Amino acid sequence: MVSDISRTPTPAGRPRDPALERAILAATVEVVIESGFAAARLEEIARRAHTGKAAIYRRWRSKTELVIAAAESLLAEVVVPDEGSLRQDLLACARHYVSPNTRTALMLATVLAEATHTDELRATALESIGRPPTEALRTVIQRWALRGAVRSSAPVELIVSLIPAIAFHRVLLHHEGLNETIVVSMVDDVLMPALNPGHQ
C-alpha cells in the first residue's frame, strides 16, 4: 500500500530529536488520560518528559496542537488501500478505527468529549484525526465507482460518515474502538449492500 494522506506537516525549523518528541507525546497521553484535557498542564507534561516547556513550544504552538499530536501518535497511519476488490478496500478503511488497546481508546474518548464544547479542539481534531481516514474511504469509493463497482445512486456521503460516527460513538460511550467482528458486519451487511447489492 502507498500512503496518499499525510498527517500535519512538521513546522519548519523545529529541532529534530525523535526520542524527546516521543517522550513528550507519551507524557501528554498519560497526563490527558489522568487529568482530562482542560486540567492537563504543560508543566506536568514537561516534567514527565524530563524537559522544559520551551522544548514543547518549539514543537507545538499550543496545548491543543500537542494533545492532537499525542492522539495521532497512537493511531495507525492513514492509507488509501488498493486490495483488489471493493470489499477488501472497505475492510481496510474500516480497520483504521480498530483501537489496538484501552490506552488509545481512553485518549480518543477524552479528546472527543472535550471537543464537543471546545471550538479550537473540535476543529483541530476534525482536521487532523477525522478528515484523513474519511478522505481515504471517499477516495476508495470514488475509485471503485469509476470501475463500475458502485451504483450511481449510492449514498456516498452518508456511507463515508457512517464508519467514523459508529467508531467515535463506541469510543465515547464504551471507551473502546471497533473490533474485527463489527468491521466485517458493517462492510458486509451495510456498506456493500448500499454501494452495490450483490457485488463482491
QUIURSUL-V266966 format. One record per residue. N is the residue number from 0. RES is the residue in one small letter. NEAR is the number of other ideal C-beta (glycine too) atoms within 8 Angstrom. D_CENTER is the distance of its C-alpha to the mean C-alpha in Angstrom with 2 decimals. Layout:
[[N & RES & NEAR & D_CENTER] [N & RES & NEAR & D_CENTER]]
This chain:
[[0 & m & 7 & 18.15] [1 & v & 5 & 17.58] [2 & s & 9 & 14.42] [3 & d & 7 & 14.90] [4 & i & 9 & 11.91] [5 & s & 4 & 11.83] [6 & r & 7 & 10.10] [7 & t & 7 & 12.27] [8 & p & 5 & 15.74] [9 & t & 5 & 17.70] [10 & p & 7 & 20.40] [11 & a & 4 & 23.80] [12 & g & 3 & 26.09] [13 & r & 8 & 23.75] [14 & p & 6 & 25.44] [15 & r & 4 & 24.14] [16 & d & 6 & 24.11] [17 & p & 6 & 21.25] [18 & a & 6 & 22.69] [19 & l & 10 & 22.90] [20 & e & 9 & 19.43] [21 & r & 9 & 18.08] [22 & a & 11 & 20.49] [23 & i & 16 & 19.38] [24 & l & 11 & 15.66] [25 & a & 10 & 16.84] [26 & a & 13 & 19.29] [27 & t & 14 & 16.87] [28 & v & 14 & 14.83] [29 & e & 9 & 18.27] [30 & v & 13 & 19.64] [31 & v & 15 & 16.89] [32 & i & 10 & 16.90] [33 & e & 5 & 20.69] [34 & s & 9 & 21.44] [35 & g & 8 & 18.69] [36 & f & 12 & 17.38] [37 & a & 5 & 20.73] [38 & a & 6 & 22.87] [39 & a & 14 & 21.01] [40 & r & 8 & 23.48] [41 & l & 10 & 23.16] [42 & e & 7 & 26.53] [43 & e & 11 & 25.37] [44 & i & 15 & 22.29] [45 & a & 14 & 24.73] [46 & r & 7 & 27.25] [47 & r & 9 & 25.04] [48 & a & 12 & 23.93] [49 & h & 5 & 27.66] [50 & t & 9 & 27.43] [51 & g & 6 & 28.15] [52 & k & 8 & 26.39] [53 & a & 6 & 27.54] [54 & a & 13 & 25.46] [55 & i & 14 & 22.31] [56 & y & 8 & 23.40] [57 & r & 7 & 24.16] [58 & r & 11 & 20.53] [59 & w & 9 & 18.73] [60 & r & 5 & 20.62] [61 & s & 7 & 19.61] [62 & k & 9 & 18.23] [63 & t & 10 & 15.42] [64 & e & 10 & 14.39] [65 & l & 15 & 14.93] [66 & v & 14 & 12.91] [67 & i & 14 & 9.76] [68 & a & 13 & 10.62] [69 & a & 14 & 11.24] [70 & a & 14 & 7.98] [71 & e & 11 & 6.42] [72 & s & 9 & 9.52] [73 & l & 10 & 8.81] [74 & l & 9 & 6.01] [75 & a & 5 & 7.72] [76 & e & 5 & 8.57] [77 & v & 10 & 7.95] [78 & v & 11 & 11.52] [79 & v & 11 & 13.87] [80 & p & 11 & 15.93] [81 & d & 7 & 19.67] [82 & e & 8 & 20.98] [83 & g & 4 & 24.15] [84 & s & 7 & 23.66] [85 & l & 13 & 21.72] [86 & r & 10 & 21.09] [87 & q & 10 & 19.83] [88 & d & 13 & 17.43] [89 & l & 14 & 16.09] [90 & l & 12 & 15.82] [91 & a & 12 & 13.93] [92 & c & 13 & 11.29] [93 & a & 14 & 11.20] [94 & r & 10 & 11.10] [95 & h & 11 & 7.56] [96 & y & 12 & 7.17] [97 & v & 11 & 10.10] [98 & s & 12 & 9.92] [99 & p & 5 & 12.46] [100 & n & 6 & 14.12] [101 & t & 8 & 14.97] [102 & r & 9 & 14.12] [103 & t & 12 & 10.36] [104 & a & 13 & 10.81] [105 & l & 10 & 13.25] [106 & m & 14 & 11.31] [107 & l & 15 & 8.55] [108 & a & 11 & 11.69] [109 & t & 12 & 13.53] [110 & v & 16 & 11.28] [111 & l & 12 & 10.98] [112 & a & 8 & 14.68] [113 & e & 12 & 15.74] [114 & a & 11 & 13.93] [115 & t & 7 & 16.21] [116 & h & 4 & 19.15] [117 & t & 10 & 18.20] [118 & d & 5 & 18.08] [119 & e & 8 & 16.95] [120 & l & 14 & 13.98] [121 & r & 10 & 13.04] [122 & a & 8 & 13.52] [123 & t & 11 & 11.65] [124 & a & 14 & 8.51] [125 & l & 10 & 8.91] [126 & e & 9 & 9.70] [127 & s & 13 & 7.37] [128 & i & 13 & 3.87] [129 & g & 10 & 5.56] [130 & r & 9 & 8.04] [131 & p & 11 & 7.40] [132 & p & 12 & 6.68] [133 & t & 11 & 9.20] [134 & e & 9 & 11.49] [135 & a & 16 & 11.49] [136 & l & 13 & 12.63] [137 & r & 10 & 15.06] [138 & t & 10 & 16.44] [139 & v & 14 & 17.12] [140 & i & 14 & 18.94] [141 & q & 9 & 20.87] [142 & r & 9 & 21.96] [143 & w & 12 & 23.26] [144 & a & 12 & 24.91] [145 & l & 6 & 26.86] [146 & r & 6 & 27.87] [147 & g & 5 & 29.21] [148 & a & 9 & 26.95] [149 & v & 12 & 25.53] [150 & r & 7 & 28.08] [151 & s & 5 & 28.57] [152 & s & 4 & 28.34] [153 & a & 12 & 24.99] [154 & p & 7 & 22.80] [155 & v & 11 & 19.99] [156 & e & 6 & 18.24] [157 & l & 7 & 18.51] [158 & i & 14 & 17.13] [159 & v & 11 & 14.13] [160 & s & 9 & 13.30] [161 & l & 11 & 14.38] [162 & i & 14 & 11.75] [163 & p & 11 & 8.89] [164 & a & 8 & 11.94] [165 & i & 11 & 13.12] [166 & a & 11 & 10.04] [167 & f & 10 & 9.59] [168 & h & 8 & 13.40] [169 & r & 11 & 13.71] [170 & v & 15 & 11.59] [171 & l & 9 & 13.76] [172 & l & 6 & 16.97] [173 & h & 6 & 17.00] [174 & h & 8 & 14.63] [175 & e & 9 & 13.45] [176 & g & 12 & 10.91] [177 & l & 13 & 12.40] [178 & n & 8 & 15.15] [179 & e & 7 & 16.98] [180 & t & 6 & 19.63] [181 & i & 9 & 17.50] [182 & v & 14 & 15.66] [183 & v & 9 & 19.14] [184 & s & 9 & 20.66] [185 & m & 14 & 18.25] [186 & v & 13 & 18.81] [187 & d & 9 & 22.53] [188 & d & 7 & 23.56] [189 & v & 10 & 21.60] [190 & l & 13 & 19.95] [191 & m & 15 & 22.77] [192 & p & 7 & 25.57] [193 & a & 8 & 24.12] [194 & l & 15 & 23.64] [195 & n & 10 & 26.85] [196 & p & 6 & 28.91] [197 & g & 4 & 30.48] [198 & h & 8 & 28.53] [199 & q & 5 & 27.20]]
